[in-house]
Amino acid sequence: MTDMTSGSLGKTNTDLIRAGLARRNRNQLFLQGFGMAAIAFAFLMLAILVGSLVLSGYKAFTQTHISVDVFIDPEEISVERLPRGGFEEVLQASLVSRFPDVTERAEQRSLRGIFSNGAQFLLRDMVVADNSLIGQTVRITVPVSDPYDQVNKGLIDRETPNENRRVKDNELAWFDALIAEGAISSPINWALLTNADSRFPELAGLKGALVGSFWALLICFLIAFPLGIGAAVYLEEFAPKNKISDLIEVNINNLAAVPSVVFGLLALAVFIGTFGMPRSAPIVGGMTLALMTMPTIIIATRAALKAVPPSIREAALGVGASKQQVVFGHVVPLAMPGILTGTIIGLAQALGETAPLLLIGMNAFITSAASSPFDSATALPTQIFIWADSPERGFVSRTSAAILVLLTFLITMNAVAIYLRSKFERKW
């Protein structure tokens, strides 16, 4: 008696089983290879993205400066005229004294172009702070203008024909002479974080955008966190299971998938159009981001509440605790790691949103940081949009640098979420 019957093609069942196992193993290997290839491709695209940003933006983290001895001429600058005075003429004279062969007025104006447009205001602030400097020679270090900054960073090709180059041959000769004298330096560009926006790339910074994002996220958190958790706790623990609660749940899930530009249109029509709230203000931006973030917090909170084992509730009820005591004394504290994780991820998403902030006007040219949520301000995403749209070549590297700063904040927030989840997570 044979142990296996023959198939229709003369093959035993053992042969058929082996063929099927071999086919399944091949399919499994194919799926594993496909998954690994997809992951490798994703990491490759991420590396290309980050690499391109670093290559184009790292130069913005340094700034070319010039150090010169400036004689604060009392004939140009006097105590009675402060803060007015011929600060630009004084700066020009400091460079002309270094190049006595530059005698023509047009060349002297070109020589003055080595200084940044903000150099005269830096000198003015120095003299206003200390009037005794008038009549003395002081050494100041100020940024150079954007063309010379690009020359020093190698972003302007010296081999380009003179008529097609922003910095001409004679200007290059002056700049090279200053380099040879040791008057040119390239320190870390802290102004990128401490200055507000400017029309001149060498002076532009992210301080106004950072402060605006801070106020907007603070308002977003103060609104979305308590309301989102409260709504989630009610829907999950107290709301009766009927058609109304089902309809609310479906709408919350739909709101989480609504494009952010829709929330911007809603804020423009309601907050600004109907209630007359200030345009370009972080208070409006924060409320808009709160509307967008709240569905995410509700969904994450409900998932965290569902993850708490029913035995916790049953044990608390068994010893005589009320429903409210069970929820707020046991369930919510145990679900808090998941709640915090969802909240931080929602805030990170809000930090990177651009469209709703553009619609409420948080892309205005603001030269100072907001001192309150009601002042006009920009945010990091809208500041990136403004710089990317600027025709000045110097803003190209600053745009990439601003994106790197934004990515740093996003990665940090996600890292905090992962840390909190791993540190406080309970395993049942």
Sequence and secondary structure as in RCSB ss.txt:
>XXXX:A:sequence
MTDMTSGSLGKTNTDLIRAGLARRNRNQLFLQGFGMAAIAFAFLMLAILVGSLVLSGYKAFTQTHISVDVFIDPE
EISVERLPRGGFEEVLQASLVSRFPDVTERAEQRSLRGIFSNGAQFLLRDMVVADNSLIGQTVRITVPVSDPYDQ
VNKGLIDRETPNENRRVKDNELAWFDALIAEGAISSPINWALLTNADSRFPELAGLKGALVGSFWALLICFLIAF
PLGIGAAVYLEEFAPKNKISDLIEVNINNLAAVPSVVFGLLALAVFIGTFGMPRSAPIVGGMTLALMTMPTIIIA
TRAALKAVPPSIREAALGVGASKQQVVFGHVVPLAMPGILTGTIIGLAQALGETAPLLLIGMNAFITSAASSPFD
SATALPTQIFIWADSPERGFVSRTSAAILVLLTFLITMNAVAIYLRSKFERKW
>XXXX:A:secstr
  SS B TTS BHHHHHHHHHHHHHHHHHHHHHHHHHHHHHHHHHHHHHHHHHHHHHGGGGB  EEEEEEE  TT
T  GGGTT S HHHHHHHHHHTT TT  SHHHHHHHHTTB TTHHHHHHHHHHH GGGTTSEEEEEEEB HHHHH
HHTT S TTS GGG SS HHHHHHHHHHHHTT EE  B THHHHS   SSGGG  SHHHHHHHHHHHHHHHHHHH
HHHHHHHHIIIIIS  SHHHHHHHHHHHHHHTS HHHHHHHHIIIIIIIT   TT HHHHHHHHHHHHHHHHHHH
HHHHHHTS HHHHHHHHHTT  HHHHIIIIIHHHHHHHHHHHHHHHHHHHHT  HHHHHTTTTS   S  SSTTS
    HHHHHHHHHT   THHHHHHHHHHHHHHHHHHHHHHHHHHHHHHH    
